[in-house]
Amino acid sequence: MNLVSITVIIYFFIKGVGPVFRPEDEPDLSNFTIMLISLGIALIIMIVSRMKGDITQFEKLMNKELGSKESPRVIEVLSIVKANEGFVTIADVAGNSELNMRESEEILYKFQKEGHAQLKVAETGDVIFYFPGFHLASLTEQKNNEEGE
């Protein structure tokens, strides 16, 4: 579902259920107020579901069954992705591994085709592969490290 449909559903829910829980001496909420409340709740729902999807994608990638020939290369690429907090270029992978540019490109585009990575273009024109789960995982690790200190 998209943001608008969730907002509309919440709006009508608040509009229908609101009077039941509101004391009789309190005035009705304006339609604008109800719409703002609905939009806020819908945004929170969308953000949480997006984060859950990114984490699920990350878990699928980490638990993926790989062929014996491909496995060490993929693990090497994923360790580089993790070190770069989810953002890598073909040159990053080739420069930090024993893979050449063609092999690095094949693996990264395979991840992109399987839905594990997204393509982004930097201001410099470089193609960047973004692995959302790795970025969220690094943010979680940073937060846990800060809380532990």
N, C-alpha and C positions, 0 to 999 in steps of 0.2 A: 504494500500500500504506500501511497505517497503522502506527503505532508498535508496537502489540502484535504484529502479524504479523512485522514486521522483527525484533523482539526474539526471538520464538520461533524464527525461522529461524536467527538467529545463535547462540542458545542450543544448538540441536541440532547446529549445525556445530561449535561449540567442544567440545561433549560427545563428538562422534564423532571429530574430528580431534585433539583435545587429547592423548589418550594416545599417539598416534603420535610427537609431537614432545617429549613430556616424558620426562626420564630415569627409569629404573625405580626409582631410590632416592628420588625425590621423591613426597610424598603426593598423592593426588587432590585437586583443587579441590572445595570444597563446592558443592552446587547453588545456594546463595545467592550465592556469589562469582561463579559462572558467570552467574547471572541479572543481577547488577549490572554485570558487564563487558558482557554482551549489551545491556542497556538503555543503557549509556553509548555504545556504538558505534551503536546504533539512533538515539539522540538526535542524534548528530553527523550521521548520514546524513540525517535529516529536516531539520535546520537547513540543511545545505548545499543540499539539493534545493529547499527553500522559497526560499532566497536566489537560486538559479539561476532559479527560476520568476519571481520578482519582476524580476530583471534582464532576462529574456527578454521579459516584458510591457513593460518600459520601452523596450527596443530596438524592439519591434513598434510601439509608439506613436510613437517618434521617426522611424521609417522609413515610416510610414503614408502611402499615396497619398491626397491630399485634392483635392476639387474646387476650382476656381479661386475661386469665390465664398466658400467656407468657409475656405480655406487661411489667409488673413491673420488672420482672427478666431481660428482654432484656434492658430496660432503665437503670437498675443498672449496667449491663455489659458495656453498651455504655458510661456511665459516668466514669467508671474506664478506659476504652480505651481512652477517651478524656483526663483524668488526666495524662495518660502515653504517651500522644502525638502520639497515634496510635500503640504503641508497647505493647503487653501484653502476658503473659503466662497463662496457666491454673491456676497455683499457685497464680499469681497476682490477678486473678478474685476471686478465692476461698478465698484468704486471706483478701481481701478488701470488701467482700460482705457476705451476709448470705447464699450464695450458697455453696454446697459442691463441691468436686473435680469433681465428675461425672456430676453434673448439669452444672458446668462451662465448662467442656469439651464438653458436648452436644451442648451448645449454641455457643461456639466458632467454633466448627467444622461445625455447621449449617451455620454460617456466611461465613465460608470458602467455603462450597459447593455452596452457593448462589452467590459466587463471590465478597462478600463484604470484605473479608480478604484474605491475602496471607500467606502461611506458610514459615517461615524462620527457619534455624537452627543456633543457636549461637555456638561460639567456644567451649562452655562448653557442648554442646550437647542438650541444652534445645530447645524445640519447641516454637517458637515465632510467634504469630499471628500479622500480620502487616495490619493495616487499612489505606491505602494511603490517603484517604480524610481527616482523622483526623490529620495526620501529616502536610498536606498542610494547613489545617485550623489553626493549632497552629502556623505555620510559618507566616501566614497572620496576625493573632492576634498579634504576637510579633512585626511585622513590623509596624502595625497600632499603637501599644502602644509606640514604639520608636519615631514615627513621631509626636505623640500627645504630647510628653514631651517637 
